[in-house]
Amino acid sequence: MATVAAVCTSDIKGIQKTPVDSITVKEDWGIEGDAHAGHWHRQVSLLSKQSIDAFKSRGAKVTDGAFGENIIVDGINPKAYPLGTKFVSGDVVLELTQIGKECHSHCAIYKQMGECIMPHEGVFTKVLHGGVIKPGDEIEVVEE
């Protein structure tokens, strides 16, 4: 069973996100109060806990949200699935729209470690159905 390990937001783009108790996700918008919300294909980002833990084992001192990720998942690797895959948690349905992203202005993690995992490990989704997500919630993969 895969679960949500953490949920994180920020109201400014390009900075580390902060862990919160829960997020409210709105259809075709993203997370209420998050800077990346809007009518586009990268409304909510996901990153696997296992990817973060592997990066930490190499000496990175990072906390939840450090890579700008919205949802940290435990038990699945979202980047292993094809575009169009759905991630379902309670009422929330997210559709995988992009795997990885170009890092235009190297983040603090890149400057500290010489690399960042988000460009290779992170995935982006659009919201097909909204609701609330909190740490401990189950998350299911539905492949087309």
C-alpha positions as CSV (number, residue, x, y, z in Angstrom):
1,M,0.0,0.0,0.0
2,A,1.3,3.4,-1.0
3,T,0.8,6.4,1.3
4,V,1.2,10.1,1.4
5,A,4.3,10.9,3.5
6,A,4.0,14.7,3.5
7,V,2.2,17.5,1.8
8,C,4.0,20.9,1.2
9,T,3.1,24.3,-0.2
10,S,4.6,27.7,-0.8
11,D,3.0,30.9,-1.9
12,I,6.1,32.0,-3.9
13,K,7.6,30.1,-6.9
14,G,11.3,29.0,-6.8
15,I,11.6,28.5,-3.1
16,Q,11.5,25.5,-0.8
17,K,8.0,24.5,0.2
18,T,6.8,24.1,3.8
19,P,5.2,20.9,5.2
20,V,1.5,21.5,6.2
21,D,-1.1,19.3,7.9
22,S,-3.3,19.0,4.8
23,I,-3.8,20.4,1.4
24,T,-7.0,21.3,-0.4
25,V,-6.8,20.4,-4.1
26,K,-9.1,22.1,-6.6
27,E,-10.1,20.6,-10.0
28,D,-8.1,22.1,-12.9
29,W,-6.3,24.5,-10.6
30,G,-4.0,22.8,-8.1
31,I,-3.5,23.4,-4.4
32,E,-5.2,26.3,-2.7
33,G,-2.6,28.8,-1.7
34,D,0.3,27.2,-3.7
35,A,2.2,29.4,-6.1
36,H,2.1,26.7,-8.8
37,A,-1.7,26.5,-8.9
38,G,-3.3,27.6,-12.2
39,H,-4.7,26.5,-15.4
40,W,-1.7,24.6,-16.8
41,H,-0.3,21.1,-16.9
42,R,2.0,21.3,-13.8
43,Q,-0.5,22.0,-11.0
44,V,0.7,19.5,-8.4
45,S,4.2,17.9,-8.1
46,L,5.0,14.5,-6.6
47,L,8.3,13.0,-5.4
48,S,9.0,9.6,-3.9
49,K,10.2,9.3,-0.3
50,Q,12.6,6.7,-1.5
51,S,14.3,9.1,-3.9
52,I,14.6,11.7,-1.2
53,D,16.0,9.1,1.3
54,A,18.6,8.0,-1.3
55,F,19.7,11.6,-1.8
56,K,19.9,12.1,1.9
57,S,22.1,9.0,2.2
58,R,24.7,10.8,0.0
59,G,25.0,13.6,2.6
60,A,22.2,16.0,1.6
61,K,20.7,17.8,4.5
62,V,17.1,18.3,3.2
63,T,13.7,18.5,4.7
64,D,10.2,17.8,3.3
65,G,9.5,20.3,0.6
66,A,13.1,21.2,0.0
67,F,12.9,20.2,-3.7
68,G,9.7,22.2,-4.2
69,E,7.6,19.1,-4.2
70,N,3.9,19.3,-3.1
71,I,3.3,15.6,-2.3
72,I,5.9,13.1,-1.0
73,V,4.7,9.5,-1.6
74,D,5.9,6.4,0.1
75,G,5.7,3.0,-1.5
76,I,5.6,4.0,-5.2
77,N,7.9,5.8,-7.6
78,P,5.7,8.2,-9.6
79,K,8.3,8.6,-12.3
80,A,8.1,4.9,-13.2
81,Y,4.6,5.3,-14.7
82,P,3.6,6.6,-18.2
83,L,2.0,9.9,-18.9
84,G,-1.7,9.7,-18.4
85,T,-1.4,7.6,-15.2
86,K,-3.8,8.6,-12.5
87,F,-2.9,8.9,-8.8
88,V,-6.0,8.7,-6.6
89,S,-6.1,9.6,-2.9
90,G,-9.6,9.8,-1.4
91,D,-11.6,12.0,-3.7
92,V,-8.5,13.5,-5.4
93,V,-7.6,12.4,-8.9
94,L,-4.3,13.6,-10.3
95,E,-3.2,12.8,-13.9
96,L,0.5,12.5,-14.7
97,T,1.4,15.1,-17.3
98,Q,5.2,15.5,-17.1
99,I,8.2,13.6,-15.8
100,G,11.1,15.8,-14.6
101,K,11.8,19.4,-15.5
102,E,14.7,21.6,-16.5
103,C,16.3,23.4,-13.6
104,H,16.9,26.9,-15.0
105,S,18.4,28.6,-12.0
106,H,20.1,26.1,-9.9
107,C,18.5,25.8,-6.5
108,A,20.2,25.9,-3.1
109,I,20.3,22.1,-3.1
110,Y,22.1,22.0,-6.4
111,K,24.6,24.6,-5.1
112,Q,25.2,22.5,-2.0
113,M,25.3,19.0,-3.6
114,G,26.2,19.7,-7.3
115,E,22.8,18.2,-8.3
116,C,19.1,18.2,-7.6
117,I,16.8,15.2,-7.9
118,M,13.6,17.0,-9.0
119,P,14.6,17.4,-12.6
120,H,15.0,13.6,-12.9
121,E,12.8,12.1,-10.1
122,G,9.9,14.6,-9.8
123,V,6.7,14.4,-11.7
124,F,3.9,16.8,-12.4
125,T,0.2,16.4,-12.6
126,K,-3.0,18.2,-13.3
127,V,-6.1,17.9,-11.0
128,L,-9.0,16.0,-12.5
129,H,-11.0,15.9,-9.3
130,G,-10.4,17.9,-6.1
131,G,-10.5,17.2,-2.4
132,V,-8.3,17.1,0.7
133,I,-5.0,15.2,1.1
134,K,-3.0,14.7,4.3
135,P,0.0,12.7,5.4
136,G,-1.0,9.1,6.1
137,D,-3.7,9.0,3.4
138,E,-3.5,6.1,0.9
139,I,-2.6,6.8,-2.7
140,E,-3.4,4.4,-5.5
141,V,-2.0,4.2,-9.0
142,V,-4.5,3.7,-11.8
143,E,-2.8,3.1,-15.2
144,E,-4.7,3.6,-18.5
